[in-house]
Amino acid sequence: MGVINVTPDSFSDGGQFNDSSLAVEQALLLVEQGADVLDIGGESTRPGAEEVTVEQELKRVIPVIEALSAQTTVPISIDTYKPQVMRAAIDAGASMINDVNGLRAPGAIEVAATANVPVCIMHMQGQPQTMQAKPQYESVVAQVEAFFKQRVSTALDAGIKLNDIILDPGIGFGKTLKHNLELLKSVAQLRESTGCQMLIGVSRKSLIDMLLGRVVDQRLPASLGLAVQAILNGAKIVRVHDVRETYDAIRAVEAVCNS
């Protein structure tokens, strides 16, 4: 899953693709590099990020989705927690919903069910503005697993098919370094206990800085290692900024595993 942030303030590439034409150009490049899905977002959810209005978010993402849906057959995911943006994005050509809020906003789960598209339900403790202010768990894996089971049950009751539900443990979303590492180690367990495919988004994230002391533009090697580890552990999708490098790393390891 290739990341396209149509935002001025995302932690890694904020402002680089804030113009619609630049975002479309980057997205098509990621397709050439091997992206299977394009994830388009118009609101940063980095720690401390400020909310944007529905109108602002729509203005950012809808022209990009419309342009991409006319130029590529690669599925387009809308990265949003707002039901109004979900609906407009689906109408514009998106065919997946990626919600950091786990379809908990009023109306979100109904929109997802009506749209009849795959959905990614992510776990987040707190909100982006405050989520990294001393996150605490008795058992992070057990609590994320319980959250997933509850949200999957609610989604099924709303009419979303089990095969259309993807789960994301939310690396960096209300977790310490220790919590993140425990969750990355438990991908297979979470997949088996919920019956759902897993998505892992760890590309360029701050846990790499905590581990190795690397600023954002020095985090590619660790991002690749963590992406390969996630796939070997049973993740179905990795959400990444560096598509070609991740594609090559995964395909090379896959060749060895399948030899």
C-alpha positions in Angstrom: 0.0 0.0 0.0 1.6 3.2 -1.2 1.1 6.3 0.9 0.0 9.6 -0.6 -0.5 12.4 2.0 -2.2 15.4 0.4 -1.4 17.4 3.5 1.0 20.2 4.6 1.9 18.6 8.0 2.3 14.8 7.8 5.3 13.6 9.7 7.3 12.3 6.8 6.2 13.9 3.5 4.0 16.7 4.6 3.8 19.4 2.0 5.6 17.4 -0.7 2.3 16.4 -2.4 0.0 19.1 -1.2 -0.8 20.1 -4.7 -3.3 17.8 -6.5 -1.2 17.4 -9.6 1.9 16.5 -7.6 -0.1 14.0 -5.6 -1.4 12.3 -8.7 2.1 12.2 -10.3 3.5 10.6 -7.1 0.7 8.1 -6.9 1.2 7.0 -10.5 4.9 6.7 -9.8 4.2 4.4 -6.8 2.0 2.2 -9.1 5.0 1.9 -11.5 7.1 0.9 -8.5 4.8 -1.9 -7.5 2.1 -0.5 -5.3 -1.0 -2.8 -5.1 -3.1 -0.2 -3.4 -2.9 3.6 -3.1 -3.8 5.2 0.2 -4.9 8.8 -0.1 -5.2 11.0 3.0 -6.1 14.6 3.5 -5.6 15.0 7.2 -2.4 14.3 9.2 -2.8 11.9 12.1 0.8 12.3 13.4 1.1 12.8 17.2 -0.1 16.3 18.0 -1.7 16.9 14.6 -4.6 19.4 14.4 -7.9 18.4 13.0 -9.1 19.7 9.6 -12.7 20.4 8.6 -14.7 18.1 6.3 -14.6 20.8 3.6 -10.8 21.1 3.8 -10.3 17.3 3.6 -12.7 17.0 0.7 -10.9 19.8 -1.2 -7.6 18.0 -0.8 -8.5 14.4 -1.6 -11.4 14.3 -4.0 -9.6 15.8 -7.0 -6.8 13.4 -6.5 -9.1 10.4 -6.3 -11.1 11.5 -9.3 -7.9 11.9 -11.4 -6.4 8.6 -10.3 -9.5 6.6 -10.9 -9.4 7.8 -14.5 -5.8 6.9 -15.0 -5.2 3.7 -13.1 -7.0 0.5 -12.2 -5.0 0.1 -9.0 -7.5 0.2 -6.0 -7.6 3.5 -4.2 -8.1 3.6 -0.4 -9.4 6.7 1.4 -7.5 7.3 4.6 -10.2 9.1 6.8 -12.3 8.7 9.9 -15.0 11.1 8.6 -18.1 9.4 7.1 -18.8 12.4 4.8 -15.3 12.0 3.3 -15.7 8.3 3.1 -18.9 8.6 1.1 -17.6 11.3 -1.2 -14.4 9.4 -1.8 -16.2 6.2 -2.8 -18.4 8.3 -5.2 -15.2 9.7 -6.7 -13.7 6.3 -7.3 -12.1 5.0 -4.1 -12.7 1.3 -3.4 -11.4 0.9 0.2 -11.8 2.7 3.5 -8.8 3.0 5.9 -10.0 4.4 9.2 -7.5 5.2 12.0 -10.6 5.6 14.3 -11.8 2.1 13.7 -15.2 3.1 12.2 -16.2 4.6 15.5 -17.4 8.1 14.3 -21.2 8.4 14.2 -22.3 7.2 10.8 -18.9 5.7 9.7 -19.8 2.1 10.0 -23.1 2.6 8.1 -21.3 4.3 5.2 -18.8 1.5 5.1 -21.5 -1.1 5.0 -23.5 0.7 2.4 -20.4 1.2 0.2 -19.7 -2.6 0.2 -15.9 -2.1 0.0 -13.0 -3.5 2.1 -12.4 -1.6 5.3 -9.3 -1.3 7.5 -10.1 -0.9 11.2 -7.2 0.5 13.1 -6.6 0.6 16.9 -5.7 3.9 18.4 -5.6 4.8 22.1 -6.8 8.4 22.5 -6.7 11.0 19.7 -3.8 12.2 17.6 -3.6 15.4 19.6 -2.9 13.5 22.9 -2.3 9.8 22.0 1.4 9.8 22.8 1.0 11.4 26.3 2.0 8.5 28.4 0.0 5.6 26.8 -0.7 2.8 29.2 -2.0 -0.8 28.9 -2.2 -3.7 31.3 -1.5 -5.9 28.3 -1.3 -4.1 24.9 -1.7 -7.3 22.8 -4.7 -8.5 24.8 -6.4 -5.1 24.8 -5.8 -4.5 21.1 -7.1 -8.0 20.4 -10.2 -7.4 22.5 -10.8 -4.1 20.6 -10.5 -5.9 17.3 -13.0 -8.6 18.3 -15.5 -6.0 19.4 -15.2 -3.9 16.3 -15.3 -6.9 14.0 -18.5 -8.0 15.7 -20.0 -4.6 15.3 -19.0 -4.4 11.6 -20.5 -7.8 10.9 -23.7 -6.8 12.6 -23.8 -3.7 10.4 -23.5 -5.9 7.3 -19.8 -5.7 6.5 -18.5 -9.1 5.3 -15.7 -10.8 7.3 -13.5 -11.1 4.1 -13.8 -7.3 3.7 -12.4 -6.5 7.1 -8.7 -5.8 7.5 -7.1 -4.9 10.9 -4.3 -2.6 11.8 -2.8 -2.6 15.3 -1.9 1.1 14.9 1.8 1.2 15.4 2.7 4.6 17.0 -0.9 5.5 17.7 -1.0 5.7 21.5 1.8 3.2 22.1 5.3 3.3 23.6 8.2 1.7 21.9 7.7 -1.5 24.0 4.0 -1.6 23.0 4.9 -1.2 19.3 7.4 -4.0 19.4 5.0 -6.4 21.3 2.4 -5.7 18.7 4.7 -6.3 15.7 5.8 -9.6 17.3 2.1 -10.6 17.7 0.8 -10.1 14.1 0.2 -13.8 13.6 -1.6 -14.1 16.9 -3.9 -11.2 16.1 -4.6 -12.6 12.7 -5.5 -16.0 14.0 -7.6 -14.8 16.9 -9.7 -12.5 14.8 -9.9 -14.3 11.5 -9.0 -11.1 9.6 -6.1 -10.1 7.5 -3.6 -7.7 9.0 -2.2 -4.4 7.8 1.0 -3.0 9.3 2.1 0.6 8.9 5.5 1.2 10.3 7.2 3.0 7.5 9.6 5.8 8.7 7.9 6.0 12.1 9.4 7.4 15.3 10.0 4.0 16.9 12.9 3.7 14.5 14.3 6.9 16.0 13.8 5.5 19.5 15.6 2.3 18.6 18.4 3.6 16.5 18.5 7.4 16.7 17.5 8.0 13.1 15.8 11.1 11.8 13.0 10.6 9.2 15.1 10.6 6.1 17.5 8.0 7.6 14.8 5.4 8.4 14.6 3.5 5.2 16.8 0.5 6.1 14.9 -0.1 9.4 11.5 0.4 7.6 12.4 -2.3 5.1 13.5 -4.7 7.9 10.2 -4.1 9.8 8.1 -4.5 6.6 9.7 -7.8 5.7 9.4 -9.0 9.3 5.7 -8.1 9.3 5.1 -10.1 6.1 6.9 -13.1 7.4 4.8 -12.8 10.5 1.6 -13.0 8.5 0.7 -9.4 7.6 -1.2 -9.2 4.3 -0.5 -5.5 3.6 2.3 -3.2 4.5 1.6 0.5 4.2 4.8 2.3 3.0 6.2 5.5 1.6 9.1 3.8 -0.2 7.3 1.4 -2.5 10.1 0.2 -4.9 12.5 -0.5 -2.1 9.9 -2.4 -0.1 8.7 -4.3 -3.1 12.2 -5.4 -3.9 12.9 -6.4 -0.3 9.8 -8.5 0.1 10.0 -10.1 -3.3 13.7 -11.1 -2.7 12.8 -12.7 0.7 9.7 -14.3 -0.8 11.9 -16.0 -3.6 14.0 -17.6 -0.9 11.0 -18.8 1.1 9.4 -20.3 -2.0 12.5 -21.9 -3.5 
